[in-house]
Amino acid sequence: MATQSDSQVYQGEEKIIVAIDLGTTHTAVSFAHAYPGSVVDVRMVTRWKGQPEAAGDSKIPTIVAYEQGKLVACGAEAREYLGDETYEVSKWFKLHLHPDSMNFSDEPPAYDSDTGASPAMEIPPLPSNVTLAEVYTDFMRYVFGGFRTFFQKTTPNGLAIWDRLSSNIVVVLTIPNGWDTRQQEFLKEAAQEAGIVQSEEDADLRIEFVTEGEASVHYILGKINHKTWLKKGTMFAVTDAGGSTVDSTLYVCKALEPKLELEEVCTSECVQAGGVFVDRAARSLFTAKLSNSKFGDEETISDMVEKFEQRAKRIFDGSQESNVIEFGSRRDNDREYGIIQGKIALTASEVCTTFDDVIKRSTDSCLKLLRGRKVKHLLLVGGFGESPYLRWRFEEEFGSNGTDVVTVEEPS
C-alpha cells in the first residue's frame, strides 16, 4: 500500500468523490471535489435533518422509522418515534447483513439475554412487512440526499457543479473486514434502488469498496505525522472498534522515501463485537437488577440504556466506583432498588461486566495478529475505540510486551 501526501496537487479529471461509512449505530459522510491543478480538500457533512444546525454533528444515528411498513423518518428525525408503539424503528440493521462466519464462529451472547450463550446470533427484528433491502435503500437514499443538499449549499457554485458532475460521482462505501462479495452486491443493489447509481453497470463503474481496516490506516496517516513514529521495518496494528465489529490489521513499514509504503503482514481479523453489545449487556443488567421494581418495564429500561450509552459507557475508565445514570425525574423513586430522584447508580464491577465479553473477543482477535511478533504500536480508532476502559484493557493486555496503545479520536 502506497500513500500520497494530502498536499499533493491533483492532476486528474474533475470529479466528486463521496465516502459513506454506514455504521451499526451511527453513519458519517465525507466528500471531496477534485479539480485539476488544485489540492484536494476532504470535507465532512455536518448538517442533517433533525439535528440543530449549530451542533455541527458529522454523525447521524443509523435508524429508520416506519408506520405499518411505510417509511416515516431516518436518522436524527427517527429518534422522535422511539418508544412509540404506533411506529417501528429499525436499528442495528447492519447486523442482519453480517455473513454467517461472523454470526456463528465469533458469536456474542443472545440479544436481551443474560445467559451469555445462544445457538445462533439474535438481533433486533426488522419492522413488520419491511425487508432488509428496503431499510438499506431508504437509509442510503436519505444519506445521499443529505449529502447532495449539503454540497449544493456549502460549495460556491455548488448547484452548477452538481448538475455537471453528479452522474459520475465516485461512491466509496466502507465495509467490515469480514464482509465478502455477497454483502458488496447487496449494497450495490440498494444504491441502485436508492437512485445513487442508475444501473448494475453504473454501480460496477462508480461504486468502490474499502475495508474499515484500510480506511482506518489512511485516516490515521492523515491525522498523525508518520515521520515521528514510523521508520523502515516498524510493525504496527490498527484496530477499528466500531458499533458491531472490531477489525484489526497488521502493517509493516517498507519505506518512507520517496513516499510512504506499507504492507499488510497477514490476513486481517474481524470479530463481531463492539459498542452495541456493551449496550445490550447493560440492558440485561438493568432488566435483572430491576425485575421486581416498578421501574423494570421495557420503556424505562430503554431510557436507562440510552442514558448509559450517552455518558457512563463513554467516560468509564474502570476507576469510577459510582456511575450514575440519570433517566427520569425527581419524582421517580424506589429506594429498595437504588433509584433516587430519577437516578440509579452502578458500581464499577457492574459496569465492567457490560464490557467484559466484548473486550475479551476484541483482545483475543488482536492476539491472533500480534502473537509472536514485535509490534511497536497498536492504534485504536472507531467510535468504540475511544472508550477509556477499552484502551486501558488493551494496555493491560499488550503493553507488557512493549506495544504502545494509542487512541486516535474521530471527528464528532
N, C-alpha and C positions, 0 to 999 in steps of 0.2 A: 504494500500500500504506500503510494507516494502522496504527499500532501503539498499544497501550494500556499504561498503567503496570502493573507487576507488583503494585503495592499497591492497585489498584482493587478495590473491593468488588463481588463477583459478585451479580447480581440475577436470574439466570435460573433455570431448572428444575434441581433436584438431579440430578446425573449423575456417572458415572465416565467419564473420558477416558483412553485408553491410547495411547501413541505407540510404534511399533515401528520401529527402524532396523535392518533386516536387511541387514548389510553383507557384502561378499565374504569377509572374513576374520573379522570379529567382529560381534556383534549386541548392541544395548542396548535397554532398555525404560524409558520414563518414564511417569508417570501422575499424575492428579490426581482428587481427589474434590471436585467443585464443589458447594458448598452455599450456598443463597440467604442473603445478608447477611454472608458471610464472604469473606476474601481467599483466592484460590485458591493452594494450595501445590503446586508440582510436585516430585515425588519420583522417585528412580531405584530400580529393582530392583537390590539389591546382594547378594542371596543366591541362589545357584543350586546345583543338584545337582552334586556332583563337585568343587565349589570349597570350600576351607575357609571357614567362616562368618566367621572373624576377618579374612579378606582384604578383605571388603567390595568385591569387584570388581563394577563395573557392566557390564562387557563379558564376553561369553562367546564362545568360538570358534564360528564358523559351520561346523560339521562334523557329519555324521551317519554312524554306523557300521551296516553291515548284514552279516548272515551268510546267504549263499545267498538273497539277496533279502528277507530278513526283518529288520525293524528291531531293532537291539540297543541303541543308545545315541545321545544327542545332546549337543552342547555339550561341556563340560569332561569329562564321563564318556566321550565318544567318543575322547578322546585316548589312552586306555588301549589302544585297538585299532590305533593307527597302527603300521605296520611288521609287524603280524601277518598272515601270508599267509592265515590262515583267514578273515579279515574284509576287507571292502572299505569304506573310509572316503571318503565323498563330501565334497570340499572345493571351494571356489571355484565352487560350482554356480550362483551368480548369473550367471556369465559366459555360461551356456547361454541365459539369458533376454534378453541384450542384443540389440537389433534389428540387422538386417544393416547398417544405415547406420553403426553403431558398429564392427561387427566387420571391415568391409572398408575403409571410407574412411579410418579412423584406426587402421589395423591395426598392432599391435605385432609383434615378432618371434615366430616359431613357438615353441610350448611345448617346452621342453627342447632348443631349437635354438640354435646359436651362429652361424648364418649371418646372422641379422638380417633375413631376408626369407622370406615364405611366401605362397602364393596364397590362403590362407584362414586364418582365425584358429583355432589349435589350443588346446584347453583340456582340463583333466583329464577323462577319461571318467566317466560315471555308473557306479555299481555295476551288476553284471550283473542283468538282469531287474527293474530298478527305473527308473521313469520320472522325469522332472524334476518332474512334478506330485506324485508320491508323495514325493519328497525334500522339496519345499516344504511339503507337507501335514504330514509327520512333524515337520519342524522347527518349523513355526508352531504345531502342537499342543503341542509341548514348551515353546516360549517362552510361549505364553498360559497354559499350566498353571503355569509357574514364577511368572508374574505373579499369577495367582489366589492361589496359596499365600502369596506374599509380602504381598499386600494383606490377606488374611484374618488373617495372623499378626502384622502390624505396624500395623494400624489398630484403634483402640479400637472395639469392637462390630463388627469387620470382617466376621464371618460373616453377621450380620444385614443389614448394609448391602449386602453382595454379593448375598445372596438377594433383596433388594428391587430392586436396580438392574442386575443382571448381564444381563438380557435386552435392555437398551437401552444397553449400553456403546458409546460412540463410539470407533471404532478408526481411528487415524491411521497411515498407512503412508508412509514416506519412499521416494522413487524417484529415480533419476538424472534429470538434466535431459533426457537424450536418450531416455528411455522414452516410449512413447505408449500409446494405448488398449488395444493388444493385451496389453501387459505388465500393465496395470491389471486387465483382465478375467481374466487368468491368476491374479493374486493374489487376486482376489475368489473365484474358484472354489476355490483352495487353502484359503482361510479358511473357506469353507463346508464343505469336506471335513474340515477340522480341528475343526469344531464351534464355531468362534468366532462365526459367524453361522448362521442356521437355513435360509436360502433365498436365492435370487437377489434377490428383492425386499428381503429383510432386509439383504443386502450393499449394495444400492444406497442404502438408507436410512442405514446405520450406518458404512460404511467411507468414509473420506476419504483423499485422496492429497495429499501436499505434496512438491514437488521438493526435492532436497537443497540446492539453491541458496537457496530461500526459507526452508527450515528453518535454514540456516546464519546468515542475516542476523538472524532472530529470536533465535537463540542468542547471537549477538554483542551485540545490543542489550540482552539480559538480563544479560550478563556485564560490559559496559563502559558507563559513564555517557556517553551520546551527546552530552551538552551540552559535554563537554570537547574534542570533536574534530569535531563536526558543526555547520555553520551553513547557512543557506539558500543553495542553489547548489552546495554541496560535492558533488563526484562521487567515488565510491569503488567499489572492486571487492571482491567476496567470492569467494575460490577455495576450494572444498571438495575437498581432496585425500584421497581415501579408498583403499580396497583395490584397486578395479579401474577407477574413473572419477575424473576431475578435472573438476568442474563450476564454471564461472565465470560470475558475473552482475555487471552494472554498474548502479549505482544513482546517482540524484541526489536530494539532499535538497530537497524542495519547501517544507517549512515545519517549524518547531519548536514553534510555539504556534498554537492551544491544545493541539494534540497533534502528535507527530512524523508527518510524511508523507514517504514515499519513493516514487520512481517508477523503474521499470526503464527504462534508456536505450535498450536494444536487445535483440534476441533473445539469450538466454544461450547459452553454449558448453558442450559436453560432449564430452570426448575419452576414449577408452579408454586409460587409463594408471593409475598408482597403485602402491601398495606391493607387490602380488603380482608385478608384473612386474620389480621390483627383485629379489625373491626368486628368480624364475625365471632372471634373468640370473646371479645368484650360483650357482645350480645348474649352469648351463652353464660358468661359470668354474671351479668345483671339478672338474667332470667332465673338462674339458680338461686342467687342471693335474695331475690325479692319474690320468690314463688308464692309466699303466703302474705305478701304485703298488698295493700290496696293500690300500690304504685307498680304492681307487677304486670299490668296489662301491656299489650303489644305496642300501643301508641306511645305510652310513656317510656317503655324500654327503647323504642326507636329514637325518641328525643334524647335519651341518655347517651346512646351510641353516637348520635350526631355530635353532641357536645364533647364527648370523649375524643372523637376523631379530630375535632376542630382545635382542641387545646391540649388536653392531658397527653394524648398519644404523641403529639408533635414536640412537646417540650420535655418529656420524660427521659431522664438520663440514668436512671437506676438508683439515684440517691434520695429522691423525694419520698419521705416516709408517708406523707399525706397528699393525696391527689384528688382535689375537689372537682366534682362535676356539677355545674350549675344548670339544672334542666327545667326548673319550674319557678313558681312564685313564692313569696314569703309565707303564704297560707298553706303550702304543701309540707306537711309534717307527718312522720311516722318514726318516732324516736327508737322504737324497738328494732327497726331495720336501718338505723343510721341516717334517716332522712330528716333534715332540719332546714326549714325555710327554703325548700326547693333545691337543696344541695345534698349530695351524697359523696362521701369520701372513700377512696380506695387506697389500700395500703400499697407499699412498694412491691411486696410479694404478689399481690393480686394483679397489679399492672404487668409485672414480669410474666405472669402466666399467659397473658394475652399475646405476648411476643414470642414465647419460648419455641413453639413449633415452627413458626416461620423462620426464626433465626437459625434454628438447627438445620433446616432444609437449605437455607442460604449458605451457611458456612460449610456444610457438607459438600454442596455443589462447587464452591470455590476450592475446597481442598483437593478435589479431583484435578484441578488445574495446577495448583501450587505445590502439591506434594512432591518432594524430591528435587525441586527447582529453587534456585536462588532468585527470588522475586524482590526487587528493590522497593517498588511502590504498589499499593492497591488503591485505586481511585474509585470512590463511591459517588455515583450520580443517580439521578431519578428522584421522584418525589419522596418515596420511602427511604431513599438513600440519605436524605437529610436528617433522619431520625438520630438524635444524640445517643439513644440507647443502642441502636443498631451499630453505630460507629464504635461505641465502647466495647460491645461484644466482639466485633471484628478485630479491634485492637488486642483484646484478650486472646483471641484465637491465633492471630497471625503476627502480632507484634513481637512475641518472644523469639520468632525466627528471623528477626531483623527486617520485617516488612513494614514500611511506613504507610499507615492507613490515613487517607486524606479525603475529606468530603468536598466535592465541587458542586456548589449550590446552583440551582436553576433559577431563571427569572420567575418572579411571582406572576 
